[in-house]
Amino acid sequence: MPCYNHGEYLETAIESILLQSYKNHEIIVVDDGSTDNTKLVAKKYAGVKYVYQTNQGLSAARNKGIEKSTGKFLVFLDADDWLVPDALLTNLKHFEQDNEVAFVAGAYEFFYMWNNEKSQIWQTNLIETPYCHLLEKNFIGMHASVLFQRWVFELFKYDTNLKSCEDYDLYLKITRKFKVSVHTELIAVYRIHSNNMSSNFVLMLESALLVLEKQRKLLKNKTEIKWFKKGIISWKSYYSKKIYEKLLNHLYDENKKVIKKDIEDLKRYDTFSYLKYVYYVNLKYRIKNLIIKN
């Protein structure tokens, strides 16, 4: 469990592991240089192995957890999320169907902090060509829904050069060479709050495209090239829409500051949405000037 200043959520995450129906597990909290109460929370639990490192980012924290772990299987649970009670048992049962797969991935749902509600369960049916589908989008989505075989990390590690999308990068590397299993049973809950890294749309878009670009030289045939091109379009479309909606929201909320890089990236990745945004900016100031004159 990597944790950077998410001590306020950590207890829920740890408790969700302690409440697992499958009890043969270890809990490792990797404190990535937190300045909050992360250490105090982790130390409350006798069974938790607490590891501290200076702030190096998510990938380095996950790699440190791998190094300190001893289990045959690994789960990466972010400190602000949690597992459902049968999560470990459910994914282990899917390994029984084929113990040669590199990982098993299940479903997850969102928990929205601002209204304390869960909604929108994300499920993916069995995919015959996971590598190709991952070229288009990260259909797995959430770290904690995945159970890895330990041998995977004798071959791969999380890329510490990536600021985000390190999971997407790893899934592509794995599915390029090995079988995986995907199912629709609920495994984890993804907490949505104002400090989620995934809400940094510009960073997520740039990271996703960077990860995808790393696969270009590995593409073997026309089918993979087709999915790769679909992925470029898909990522640009998805996050450009998010950036556009964010800019509009900030435009009409005087308490929120418009970030210049958001505008620059929207212009770079989605000209049409950028022009729509410029139109609304001009419209706002025309209306404002009209009101002042009157």
C-alpha positions in Angstrom: 0.0 0.0 0.0 1.7 3.2 -1.2 0.7 6.2 0.9 1.6 9.9 0.5 -0.2 12.2 2.8 -3.4 10.1 2.7 -3.3 9.2 6.4 -7.0 10.3 6.8 -8.0 7.4 4.5 -5.5 4.8 5.5 -7.4 3.3 8.3 -10.3 2.3 6.1 -7.9 0.7 3.6 -6.1 -1.3 6.2 -9.4 -2.4 7.9 -10.7 -3.6 4.5 -7.7 -6.0 4.4 -8.1 -7.2 8.0 -11.7 -8.0 7.2 -10.9 -10.2 4.2 -12.5 -13.6 4.2 -9.1 -15.0 3.0 -6.8 -14.5 6.0 -3.4 -15.7 4.8 -2.0 -12.3 3.8 0.5 -9.6 4.8 0.0 -5.8 4.8 2.9 -3.6 3.8 2.4 0.2 4.0 5.1 2.1 2.1 5.1 5.7 3.4 6.4 7.8 0.4 7.7 10.7 2.5 4.3 11.7 4.1 4.2 14.8 6.4 0.8 13.9 7.9 -0.3 11.1 10.3 0.4 8.2 7.9 3.0 6.7 10.2 0.8 6.9 13.3 -2.1 5.3 11.6 0.0 2.4 10.2 1.7 1.8 13.5 -1.7 1.3 15.2 -1.9 -2.1 13.6 0.5 -4.8 15.0 0.2 -6.8 11.8 1.2 -4.0 9.4 4.7 -3.8 8.1 5.5 -0.1 7.9 8.3 1.1 5.5 9.4 4.7 5.1 11.2 6.2 2.1 11.8 9.8 1.0 9.3 11.0 -1.5 10.0 9.2 -4.8 6.6 8.8 -6.3 4.1 6.0 -6.8 6.2 3.7 -9.0 9.1 3.7 -6.5 6.7 3.1 -3.6 5.1 0.1 -5.4 8.5 -1.3 -6.2 9.6 -0.9 -2.6 6.5 -2.9 -1.5 7.4 -5.7 -3.9 10.9 -5.8 -2.5 9.6 -6.1 1.1 6.8 -8.6 0.4 7.0 -12.4 0.7 3.7 -13.6 -0.8 3.1 -15.7 -3.9 0.5 -13.2 -5.1 0.5 -9.4 -4.9 -2.2 -6.7 -4.7 -1.5 -3.0 -4.9 -4.1 -1.1 -2.8 -3.9 2.7 -2.8 -4.3 4.2 0.6 -7.5 6.1 -0.3 -9.3 3.0 -1.7 -10.5 -0.2 -0.2 -11.2 -3.9 -0.9 -14.6 -5.6 -0.6 -14.6 -8.5 2.0 -14.2 -11.4 -0.5 -11.7 -9.6 -2.8 -8.7 -11.8 -2.3 -10.7 -15.0 -2.2 -12.5 -14.1 -5.4 -9.4 -13.4 -7.4 -7.6 -16.5 -6.0 -10.5 -18.7 -7.2 -10.1 -17.3 -10.7 -6.5 -18.4 -10.6 -7.7 -21.9 -9.9 -9.2 -21.9 -13.4 -5.9 -21.2 -15.0 -2.8 -20.8 -12.8 -0.6 -19.8 -15.8 -2.1 -16.4 -16.2 0.1 -13.5 -15.1 -2.8 -11.6 -13.3 -6.5 -11.7 -12.6 -8.5 -8.5 -12.8 -12.0 -8.0 -11.5 -14.6 -5.2 -11.2 -14.7 -2.0 -9.1 -17.0 0.8 -8.2 -16.7 4.4 -7.4 -17.3 6.1 -4.1 -17.9 9.8 -4.3 -16.7 11.7 -1.2 -18.9 14.8 -1.7 -22.2 12.9 -1.4 -21.1 9.6 0.3 -22.6 7.6 -2.5 -21.4 4.6 -4.5 -22.2 4.2 -8.2 -21.2 3.0 -11.6 -19.7 -0.4 -11.3 -16.9 -0.9 -13.9 -16.9 -4.4 -15.3 -15.1 -5.9 -18.2 -16.1 -9.2 -19.8 -13.4 -11.7 -20.8 -11.3 -10.3 -23.6 -9.5 -12.6 -26.1 -6.9 -10.0 -27.1 -6.2 -8.0 -24.0 -3.0 -6.4 -25.4 -4.9 -5.0 -28.4 -7.8 -3.7 -26.2 -5.2 -2.1 -23.8 -3.7 -0.3 -26.7 -7.0 1.4 -27.1 -7.7 2.1 -23.4 -6.9 1.0 -19.9 -10.0 -1.2 -19.5 -8.6 -2.5 -16.1 -8.7 1.0 -14.6 -8.0 0.3 -10.9 -4.9 -1.2 -9.3 -6.6 -2.9 -6.5 -8.9 -4.9 -8.7 -5.8 -6.9 -9.9 -4.1 -9.8 -8.3 -0.6 -10.5 -9.7 1.5 -13.7 -9.6 4.8 -12.8 -7.9 6.9 -14.1 -10.8 5.6 -11.2 -12.9 7.9 -8.9 -10.9 10.9 -11.0 -11.6 10.5 -9.8 -15.1 8.9 -6.3 -14.8 8.9 -3.4 -12.4 6.9 -0.2 -12.3 8.6 2.5 -14.4 9.9 5.2 -12.0 10.2 7.7 -14.9 6.4 7.9 -15.2 4.5 10.4 -13.0 1.2 8.5 -13.6 -0.2 5.7 -15.7 2.5 3.4 -14.4 -0.1 0.7 -14.1 -1.2 1.1 -17.7 2.4 0.7 -18.8 2.8 -2.4 -16.7 -0.4 -4.0 -18.1 0.8 -3.5 -21.6 4.2 -5.0 -20.9 2.6 -8.1 -19.3 -0.2 -8.7 -21.8 2.3 -8.3 -24.7 3.9 -11.6 -23.5 1.5 -13.5 -21.2 -2.1 -14.6 -20.7 -4.3 -12.7 -18.2 -7.8 -13.3 -16.9 -10.6 -10.7 -16.6 -13.9 -11.2 -14.8 -16.9 -9.1 -13.6 -17.1 -9.8 -9.9 -16.7 -6.8 -7.6 -13.2 -6.6 -6.0 -12.6 -3.0 -4.9 -13.9 0.5 -4.3 -12.3 3.6 -5.9 -12.6 6.7 -3.7 -13.2 9.9 -5.7 -12.0 13.1 -4.0 -10.4 16.4 -4.9 -6.8 15.1 -4.6 -7.1 12.1 -6.9 -4.1 12.0 -9.3 -6.6 11.0 -12.0 -8.3 14.4 -11.7 -5.1 16.0 -13.2 -6.4 15.5 -16.7 -3.4 17.1 -18.5 -1.0 14.9 -16.6 -3.1 11.8 -17.3 -3.4 12.5 -21.0 0.3 13.2 -21.4 1.3 10.1 -19.4 -1.2 7.8 -21.3 0.2 9.0 -24.7 3.8 8.6 -23.5 3.0 5.0 -22.3 1.3 4.2 -25.6 4.2 5.7 -27.6 6.6 3.2 -25.9 4.6 0.4 -27.6 5.0 1.8 -31.2 8.2 0.0 -32.0 6.9 -3.3 -30.6 3.8 -3.5 -32.9 4.0 -6.6 -35.0 1.1 -6.5 -37.5 -1.7 -4.4 -39.0 -4.2 -5.4 -36.3 -2.0 -4.1 -33.5 -1.2 -0.9 -35.5 -5.0 -0.4 -35.9 -5.6 -0.7 -32.2 -2.6 1.6 -31.4 -4.1 4.3 -33.7 -7.5 3.9 -32.1 -5.8 4.3 -28.7 -4.2 7.7 -29.6 -7.6 9.0 -30.8 -9.4 7.5 -27.7 -7.0 9.0 -25.1 -7.0 12.4 -26.8 -10.8 12.4 -27.0 -11.5 11.2 -23.5 -9.2 13.6 -21.7 -9.8 16.6 -24.0 -13.4 16.3 -23.1 -12.5 16.3 -19.4 -10.2 19.3 -19.8 -12.9 21.2 -21.8 -15.5 20.6 -19.1 -13.1 21.6 -16.4 -12.3 24.9 -18.2 -15.9 25.7 -18.7 -16.6 25.0 -15.0 -13.8 27.3 -14.0 -14.8 30.0 -16.5 -18.2 30.4 -14.8 -16.9 30.0 -11.2 -15.1 33.1 -10.0 -13.6 31.1 -7.1 -11.7 28.8 -9.5 -8.6 29.8 -11.4 -8.2 28.8 -15.0 -4.8 27.1 -15.6 -3.0 28.2 -18.7 -1.6 24.8 -19.5 -5.1 23.3 -19.6 -5.9 25.8 -22.4 -2.7 25.1 -24.2 -3.2 21.3 -24.1 -6.8 21.6 -25.2 -5.7 23.6 -28.2 -3.0 21.0 -28.9 -5.1 17.9 -28.7 -8.6 19.0 -29.6 -8.9 22.1 -31.8 -12.7 21.9 -32.0 -13.2 21.9 -28.3 -10.6 24.6 -27.9 -12.5 26.8 -30.4 -15.7 26.2 -28.5 -14.0 27.2 -25.3 -12.7 30.4 -26.9 -16.3 31.2 -28.1 -17.6 30.9 -24.5 -14.8 33.0 -23.2 -15.6 35.8 -25.7 -19.3 35.4 -25.0 -18.8 35.8 -21.3 -16.8 39.0 -21.7 -19.2 40.4 -24.3 -22.1 39.9 -21.8 -20.0 41.3 -19.0 -19.1 44.4 -21.0 -22.7 44.9 -22.0 -23.9 44.8 -18.4 -21.2 47.3 -17.4 -22.2 49.7 -20.2 -25.9 49.5 -19.3 
